[in-house]
Amino acid sequence: MTIKRVFAVLLGVSLLSGLAARAGEVTYHRFPSEVLGREYPYTLYLPEGYRESNLAYPVLYLLHGSFGSERDWVERGNLRQTADRLIREGALPPMVIVMPGSESWWIDGHNEPARTAFLEELMPHVEATWQVVPQREWRAIAGLSAGGFGTLNFILERPDLFAAAAALSPASYHPLPPKNSSAWRHPAFLDAQGVFDVELWQQRNYTAHLDGYLASEQVVPLYLSAGRRDTYHAVHHARLVRQALRPYQPELVPLEEFDGGHTWRVWRASLPNALAWISRFVQQPVPLEVLAEDAAVQE
């Protein structure tokens, strides 16, 4: 092997090692949920340097779709690669990303109280276990399809909790889901006779929270996206969401349309812009001692 060839190999190894060292860490966790009566699973993305730092980070809750799992965003959505790149480029502050698993549509449905478990157990668990700032200005939420449905519900019902949000192809269908939607056969919406509960859908859909949100003083900047060939007509329903919110937050509810359907191709394509949007509104990491001082003052 020539000296030039040796140098090239060593350079390549060095570059690969540097990229690996700058990569975020993905781990898998569970904790006992009294609300669900089972363990609550979640996947965690930690930015490069998290374990060596003395910082508290912003946190993003990233929700999966119908019949999905806490592993979807990492295994199918290129979450780690996308977050690593955006953080490296300075387009996204280093942040902790929590990808929870749910057997519901992020609601208190017929099968389990997923909304209650998310708000009253998962979020407090994350904020007690990991180095994140437990304040609205450092907290965001996003999701795809049924996770977009959950995202809209959470921000409209609890705008006091989130500084920004993104809903990708949100399955927030109004007045009812299209007949080909999995909502019609999901246990969250099936009553004891196995029949789709129309009243429950209308009580849990974002439209039930609109009046309260529009009467509040808090605004949650919301990025929307959908594929033009979406089989569930997600562009149409996203436009209805934008139409409802635009008078209240005219510059803070963009809708981006992609060439594609209700697929991971569209969600992977829109994820970078969704994260970049969120980065405009969440705060940067802060030293842990500053967080401790703020907590002491509040006590």
C-alpha positions, -999 to +999 in steps of 0.1 A: +000+000+000+014+034-010+019+062+015-008+082-004-032+052-001-024+049+037-030+086+042-063+084+023-075+055+045-065+072+077-082+104+066-114+084+058-113+067+092-107+101+109-137+117+091-160+087+100-149+088+136-156+126+137-191+121+123-198+093+148-186+114+177-210+142+166-240+119+163-268+119+187-277+089+208-309+068+206-321+047+235-352+028+245-370+031+278-401+021+298-417+032+331-447+019+350-479+037+342-507+037+368-530+054+344-525+027+317-520-002+340-489-012+320-455+000+311-453+032+291-426+029+263-407+057+247-377+061+224-352+089+233-329+110+212-301+127+231-280+153+212-243+148+209-225+158+241-256+154+263-240+131+288-209+152+292-226+186+293-238+206+322-269+218+303-307+215+304-321+211+269-353+220+251-376+189+246-397+178+216-424+152+219-427+135+186-458+113+181-463+084+158-493+075+137-522+051+139-512+015+148-476+028+150-450+025+177-424+045+196-397+031+172-413+045+140-396+079+138-361+063+142-366+032+121-386+047+093-385+085+096-347+091+097-351+111+129-316+106+142-299+115+109-321+145+104-317+159+139-279+153+138-276+172+105-297+202+116-280+205+149-246+203+132-257+230+107-270+253+135-306+250+121-318+233+153-307+238+189-294+207+206-325+192+220-339+160+236-365+143+215-390+120+231-409+095+209-436+079+230-456+048+222-494+048+223-521+022+216-547+050+212-550+081+190-534+102+218-569+105+233-588+091+263-606+066+241-625+034+246-593+013+248-570+035+271-567+070+286-537+080+264-542+117+267-542+116+305-511+093+306-492+116+282-499+148+302-499+135+338-473+107+336-450+109+305-442+146+306-435+147+344-415+115+341-393+130+313-388+162+331-378+144+363-355+119+346-337+138+318-319+171+315-347+192+300-361+226+310-396+220+324-411+253+310-432+261+281-405+281+262-384+250+260-411+225+251-425+216+217-447+188+202-451+173+167-465+142+150-476+126+118-511+115+108-529+103+141-499+119+158-508+151+141-543+147+153-529+144+189-506+173+183-534+196+174-555+185+203-527+190+228-518+225+217-554+238+213-564+223+247-531+232+265-514+261+248-498+269+281-476+238+277-460+242+243-440+269+225-443+255+190-458+225+171-458+207+138-485+185+124-475+164+094-505+150+073-527+155+104-555+130+106-577+157+121-606+150+098-637+172+100-666+164+104-657+127+102-628+106+090-629+094+054-642+059+051-607+045+042-592+059+074-580+034+101-599+055+127-631+036+118-614+003+130-592+016+157-599+004+193-598+040+206-630+048+188-648+015+190-675+011+216-684-021+235-703-033+204-673-026+182-691+003+165-673+035+156-683+061+181-692+092+161-699+113+192-665+104+207-647+115+175-664+148+176-657+153+212-620+144+208-612+161+174-595+195+174-627+214+166-639+207+201-610+228+214-610+256+189-633+280+208-613+278+240-580+282+222-592+312+202-604+328+234-571+324+251-542+348+250-515+322+241-505+314+206-487+282+196-469+286+162-480+256+141-463+242+110-486+220+088-477+198+059-493+172+037-489+153+004-509+164-026-518+128-035-528+119+001-555+092-001-572+107+030-572+142+015-549+155+042-542+187+023-579+196+024-582+189+061-549+208+068-563+238+049-594+237+072-571+238+102-552+268+087-584+285+078-597+282+114-564+295+129-552+321+104-574+350+118-559+343+152-523+338+142-519+349+106-482+345+102-479+315+125-497+287+107-479+279+074-489+249+053-464+232+031-475+208+004-454+179-010-456+157-040-467+124-025-493+106-005-499+096+031-464+080+033-431+081+050-416+097+019-436+128+026-430+127+063-393+123+059-393+152+034-412+175+057-394+166+089-364+190+084-387+220+078-409+210+107-379+209+130-365+241+116-398+258+123-399+246+159-363+258+163-375+294+157-396+294+189-379+271+215-352+284+237-315+273+237-301+249+263-292+265+296-267+256+324-281+233+350-272+257+378-293+284+362-322+260+361-316+251+398-315+288+407-348+295+390-364+265+408-352+278+441-366+313+434-400+298+425-400+278+458 
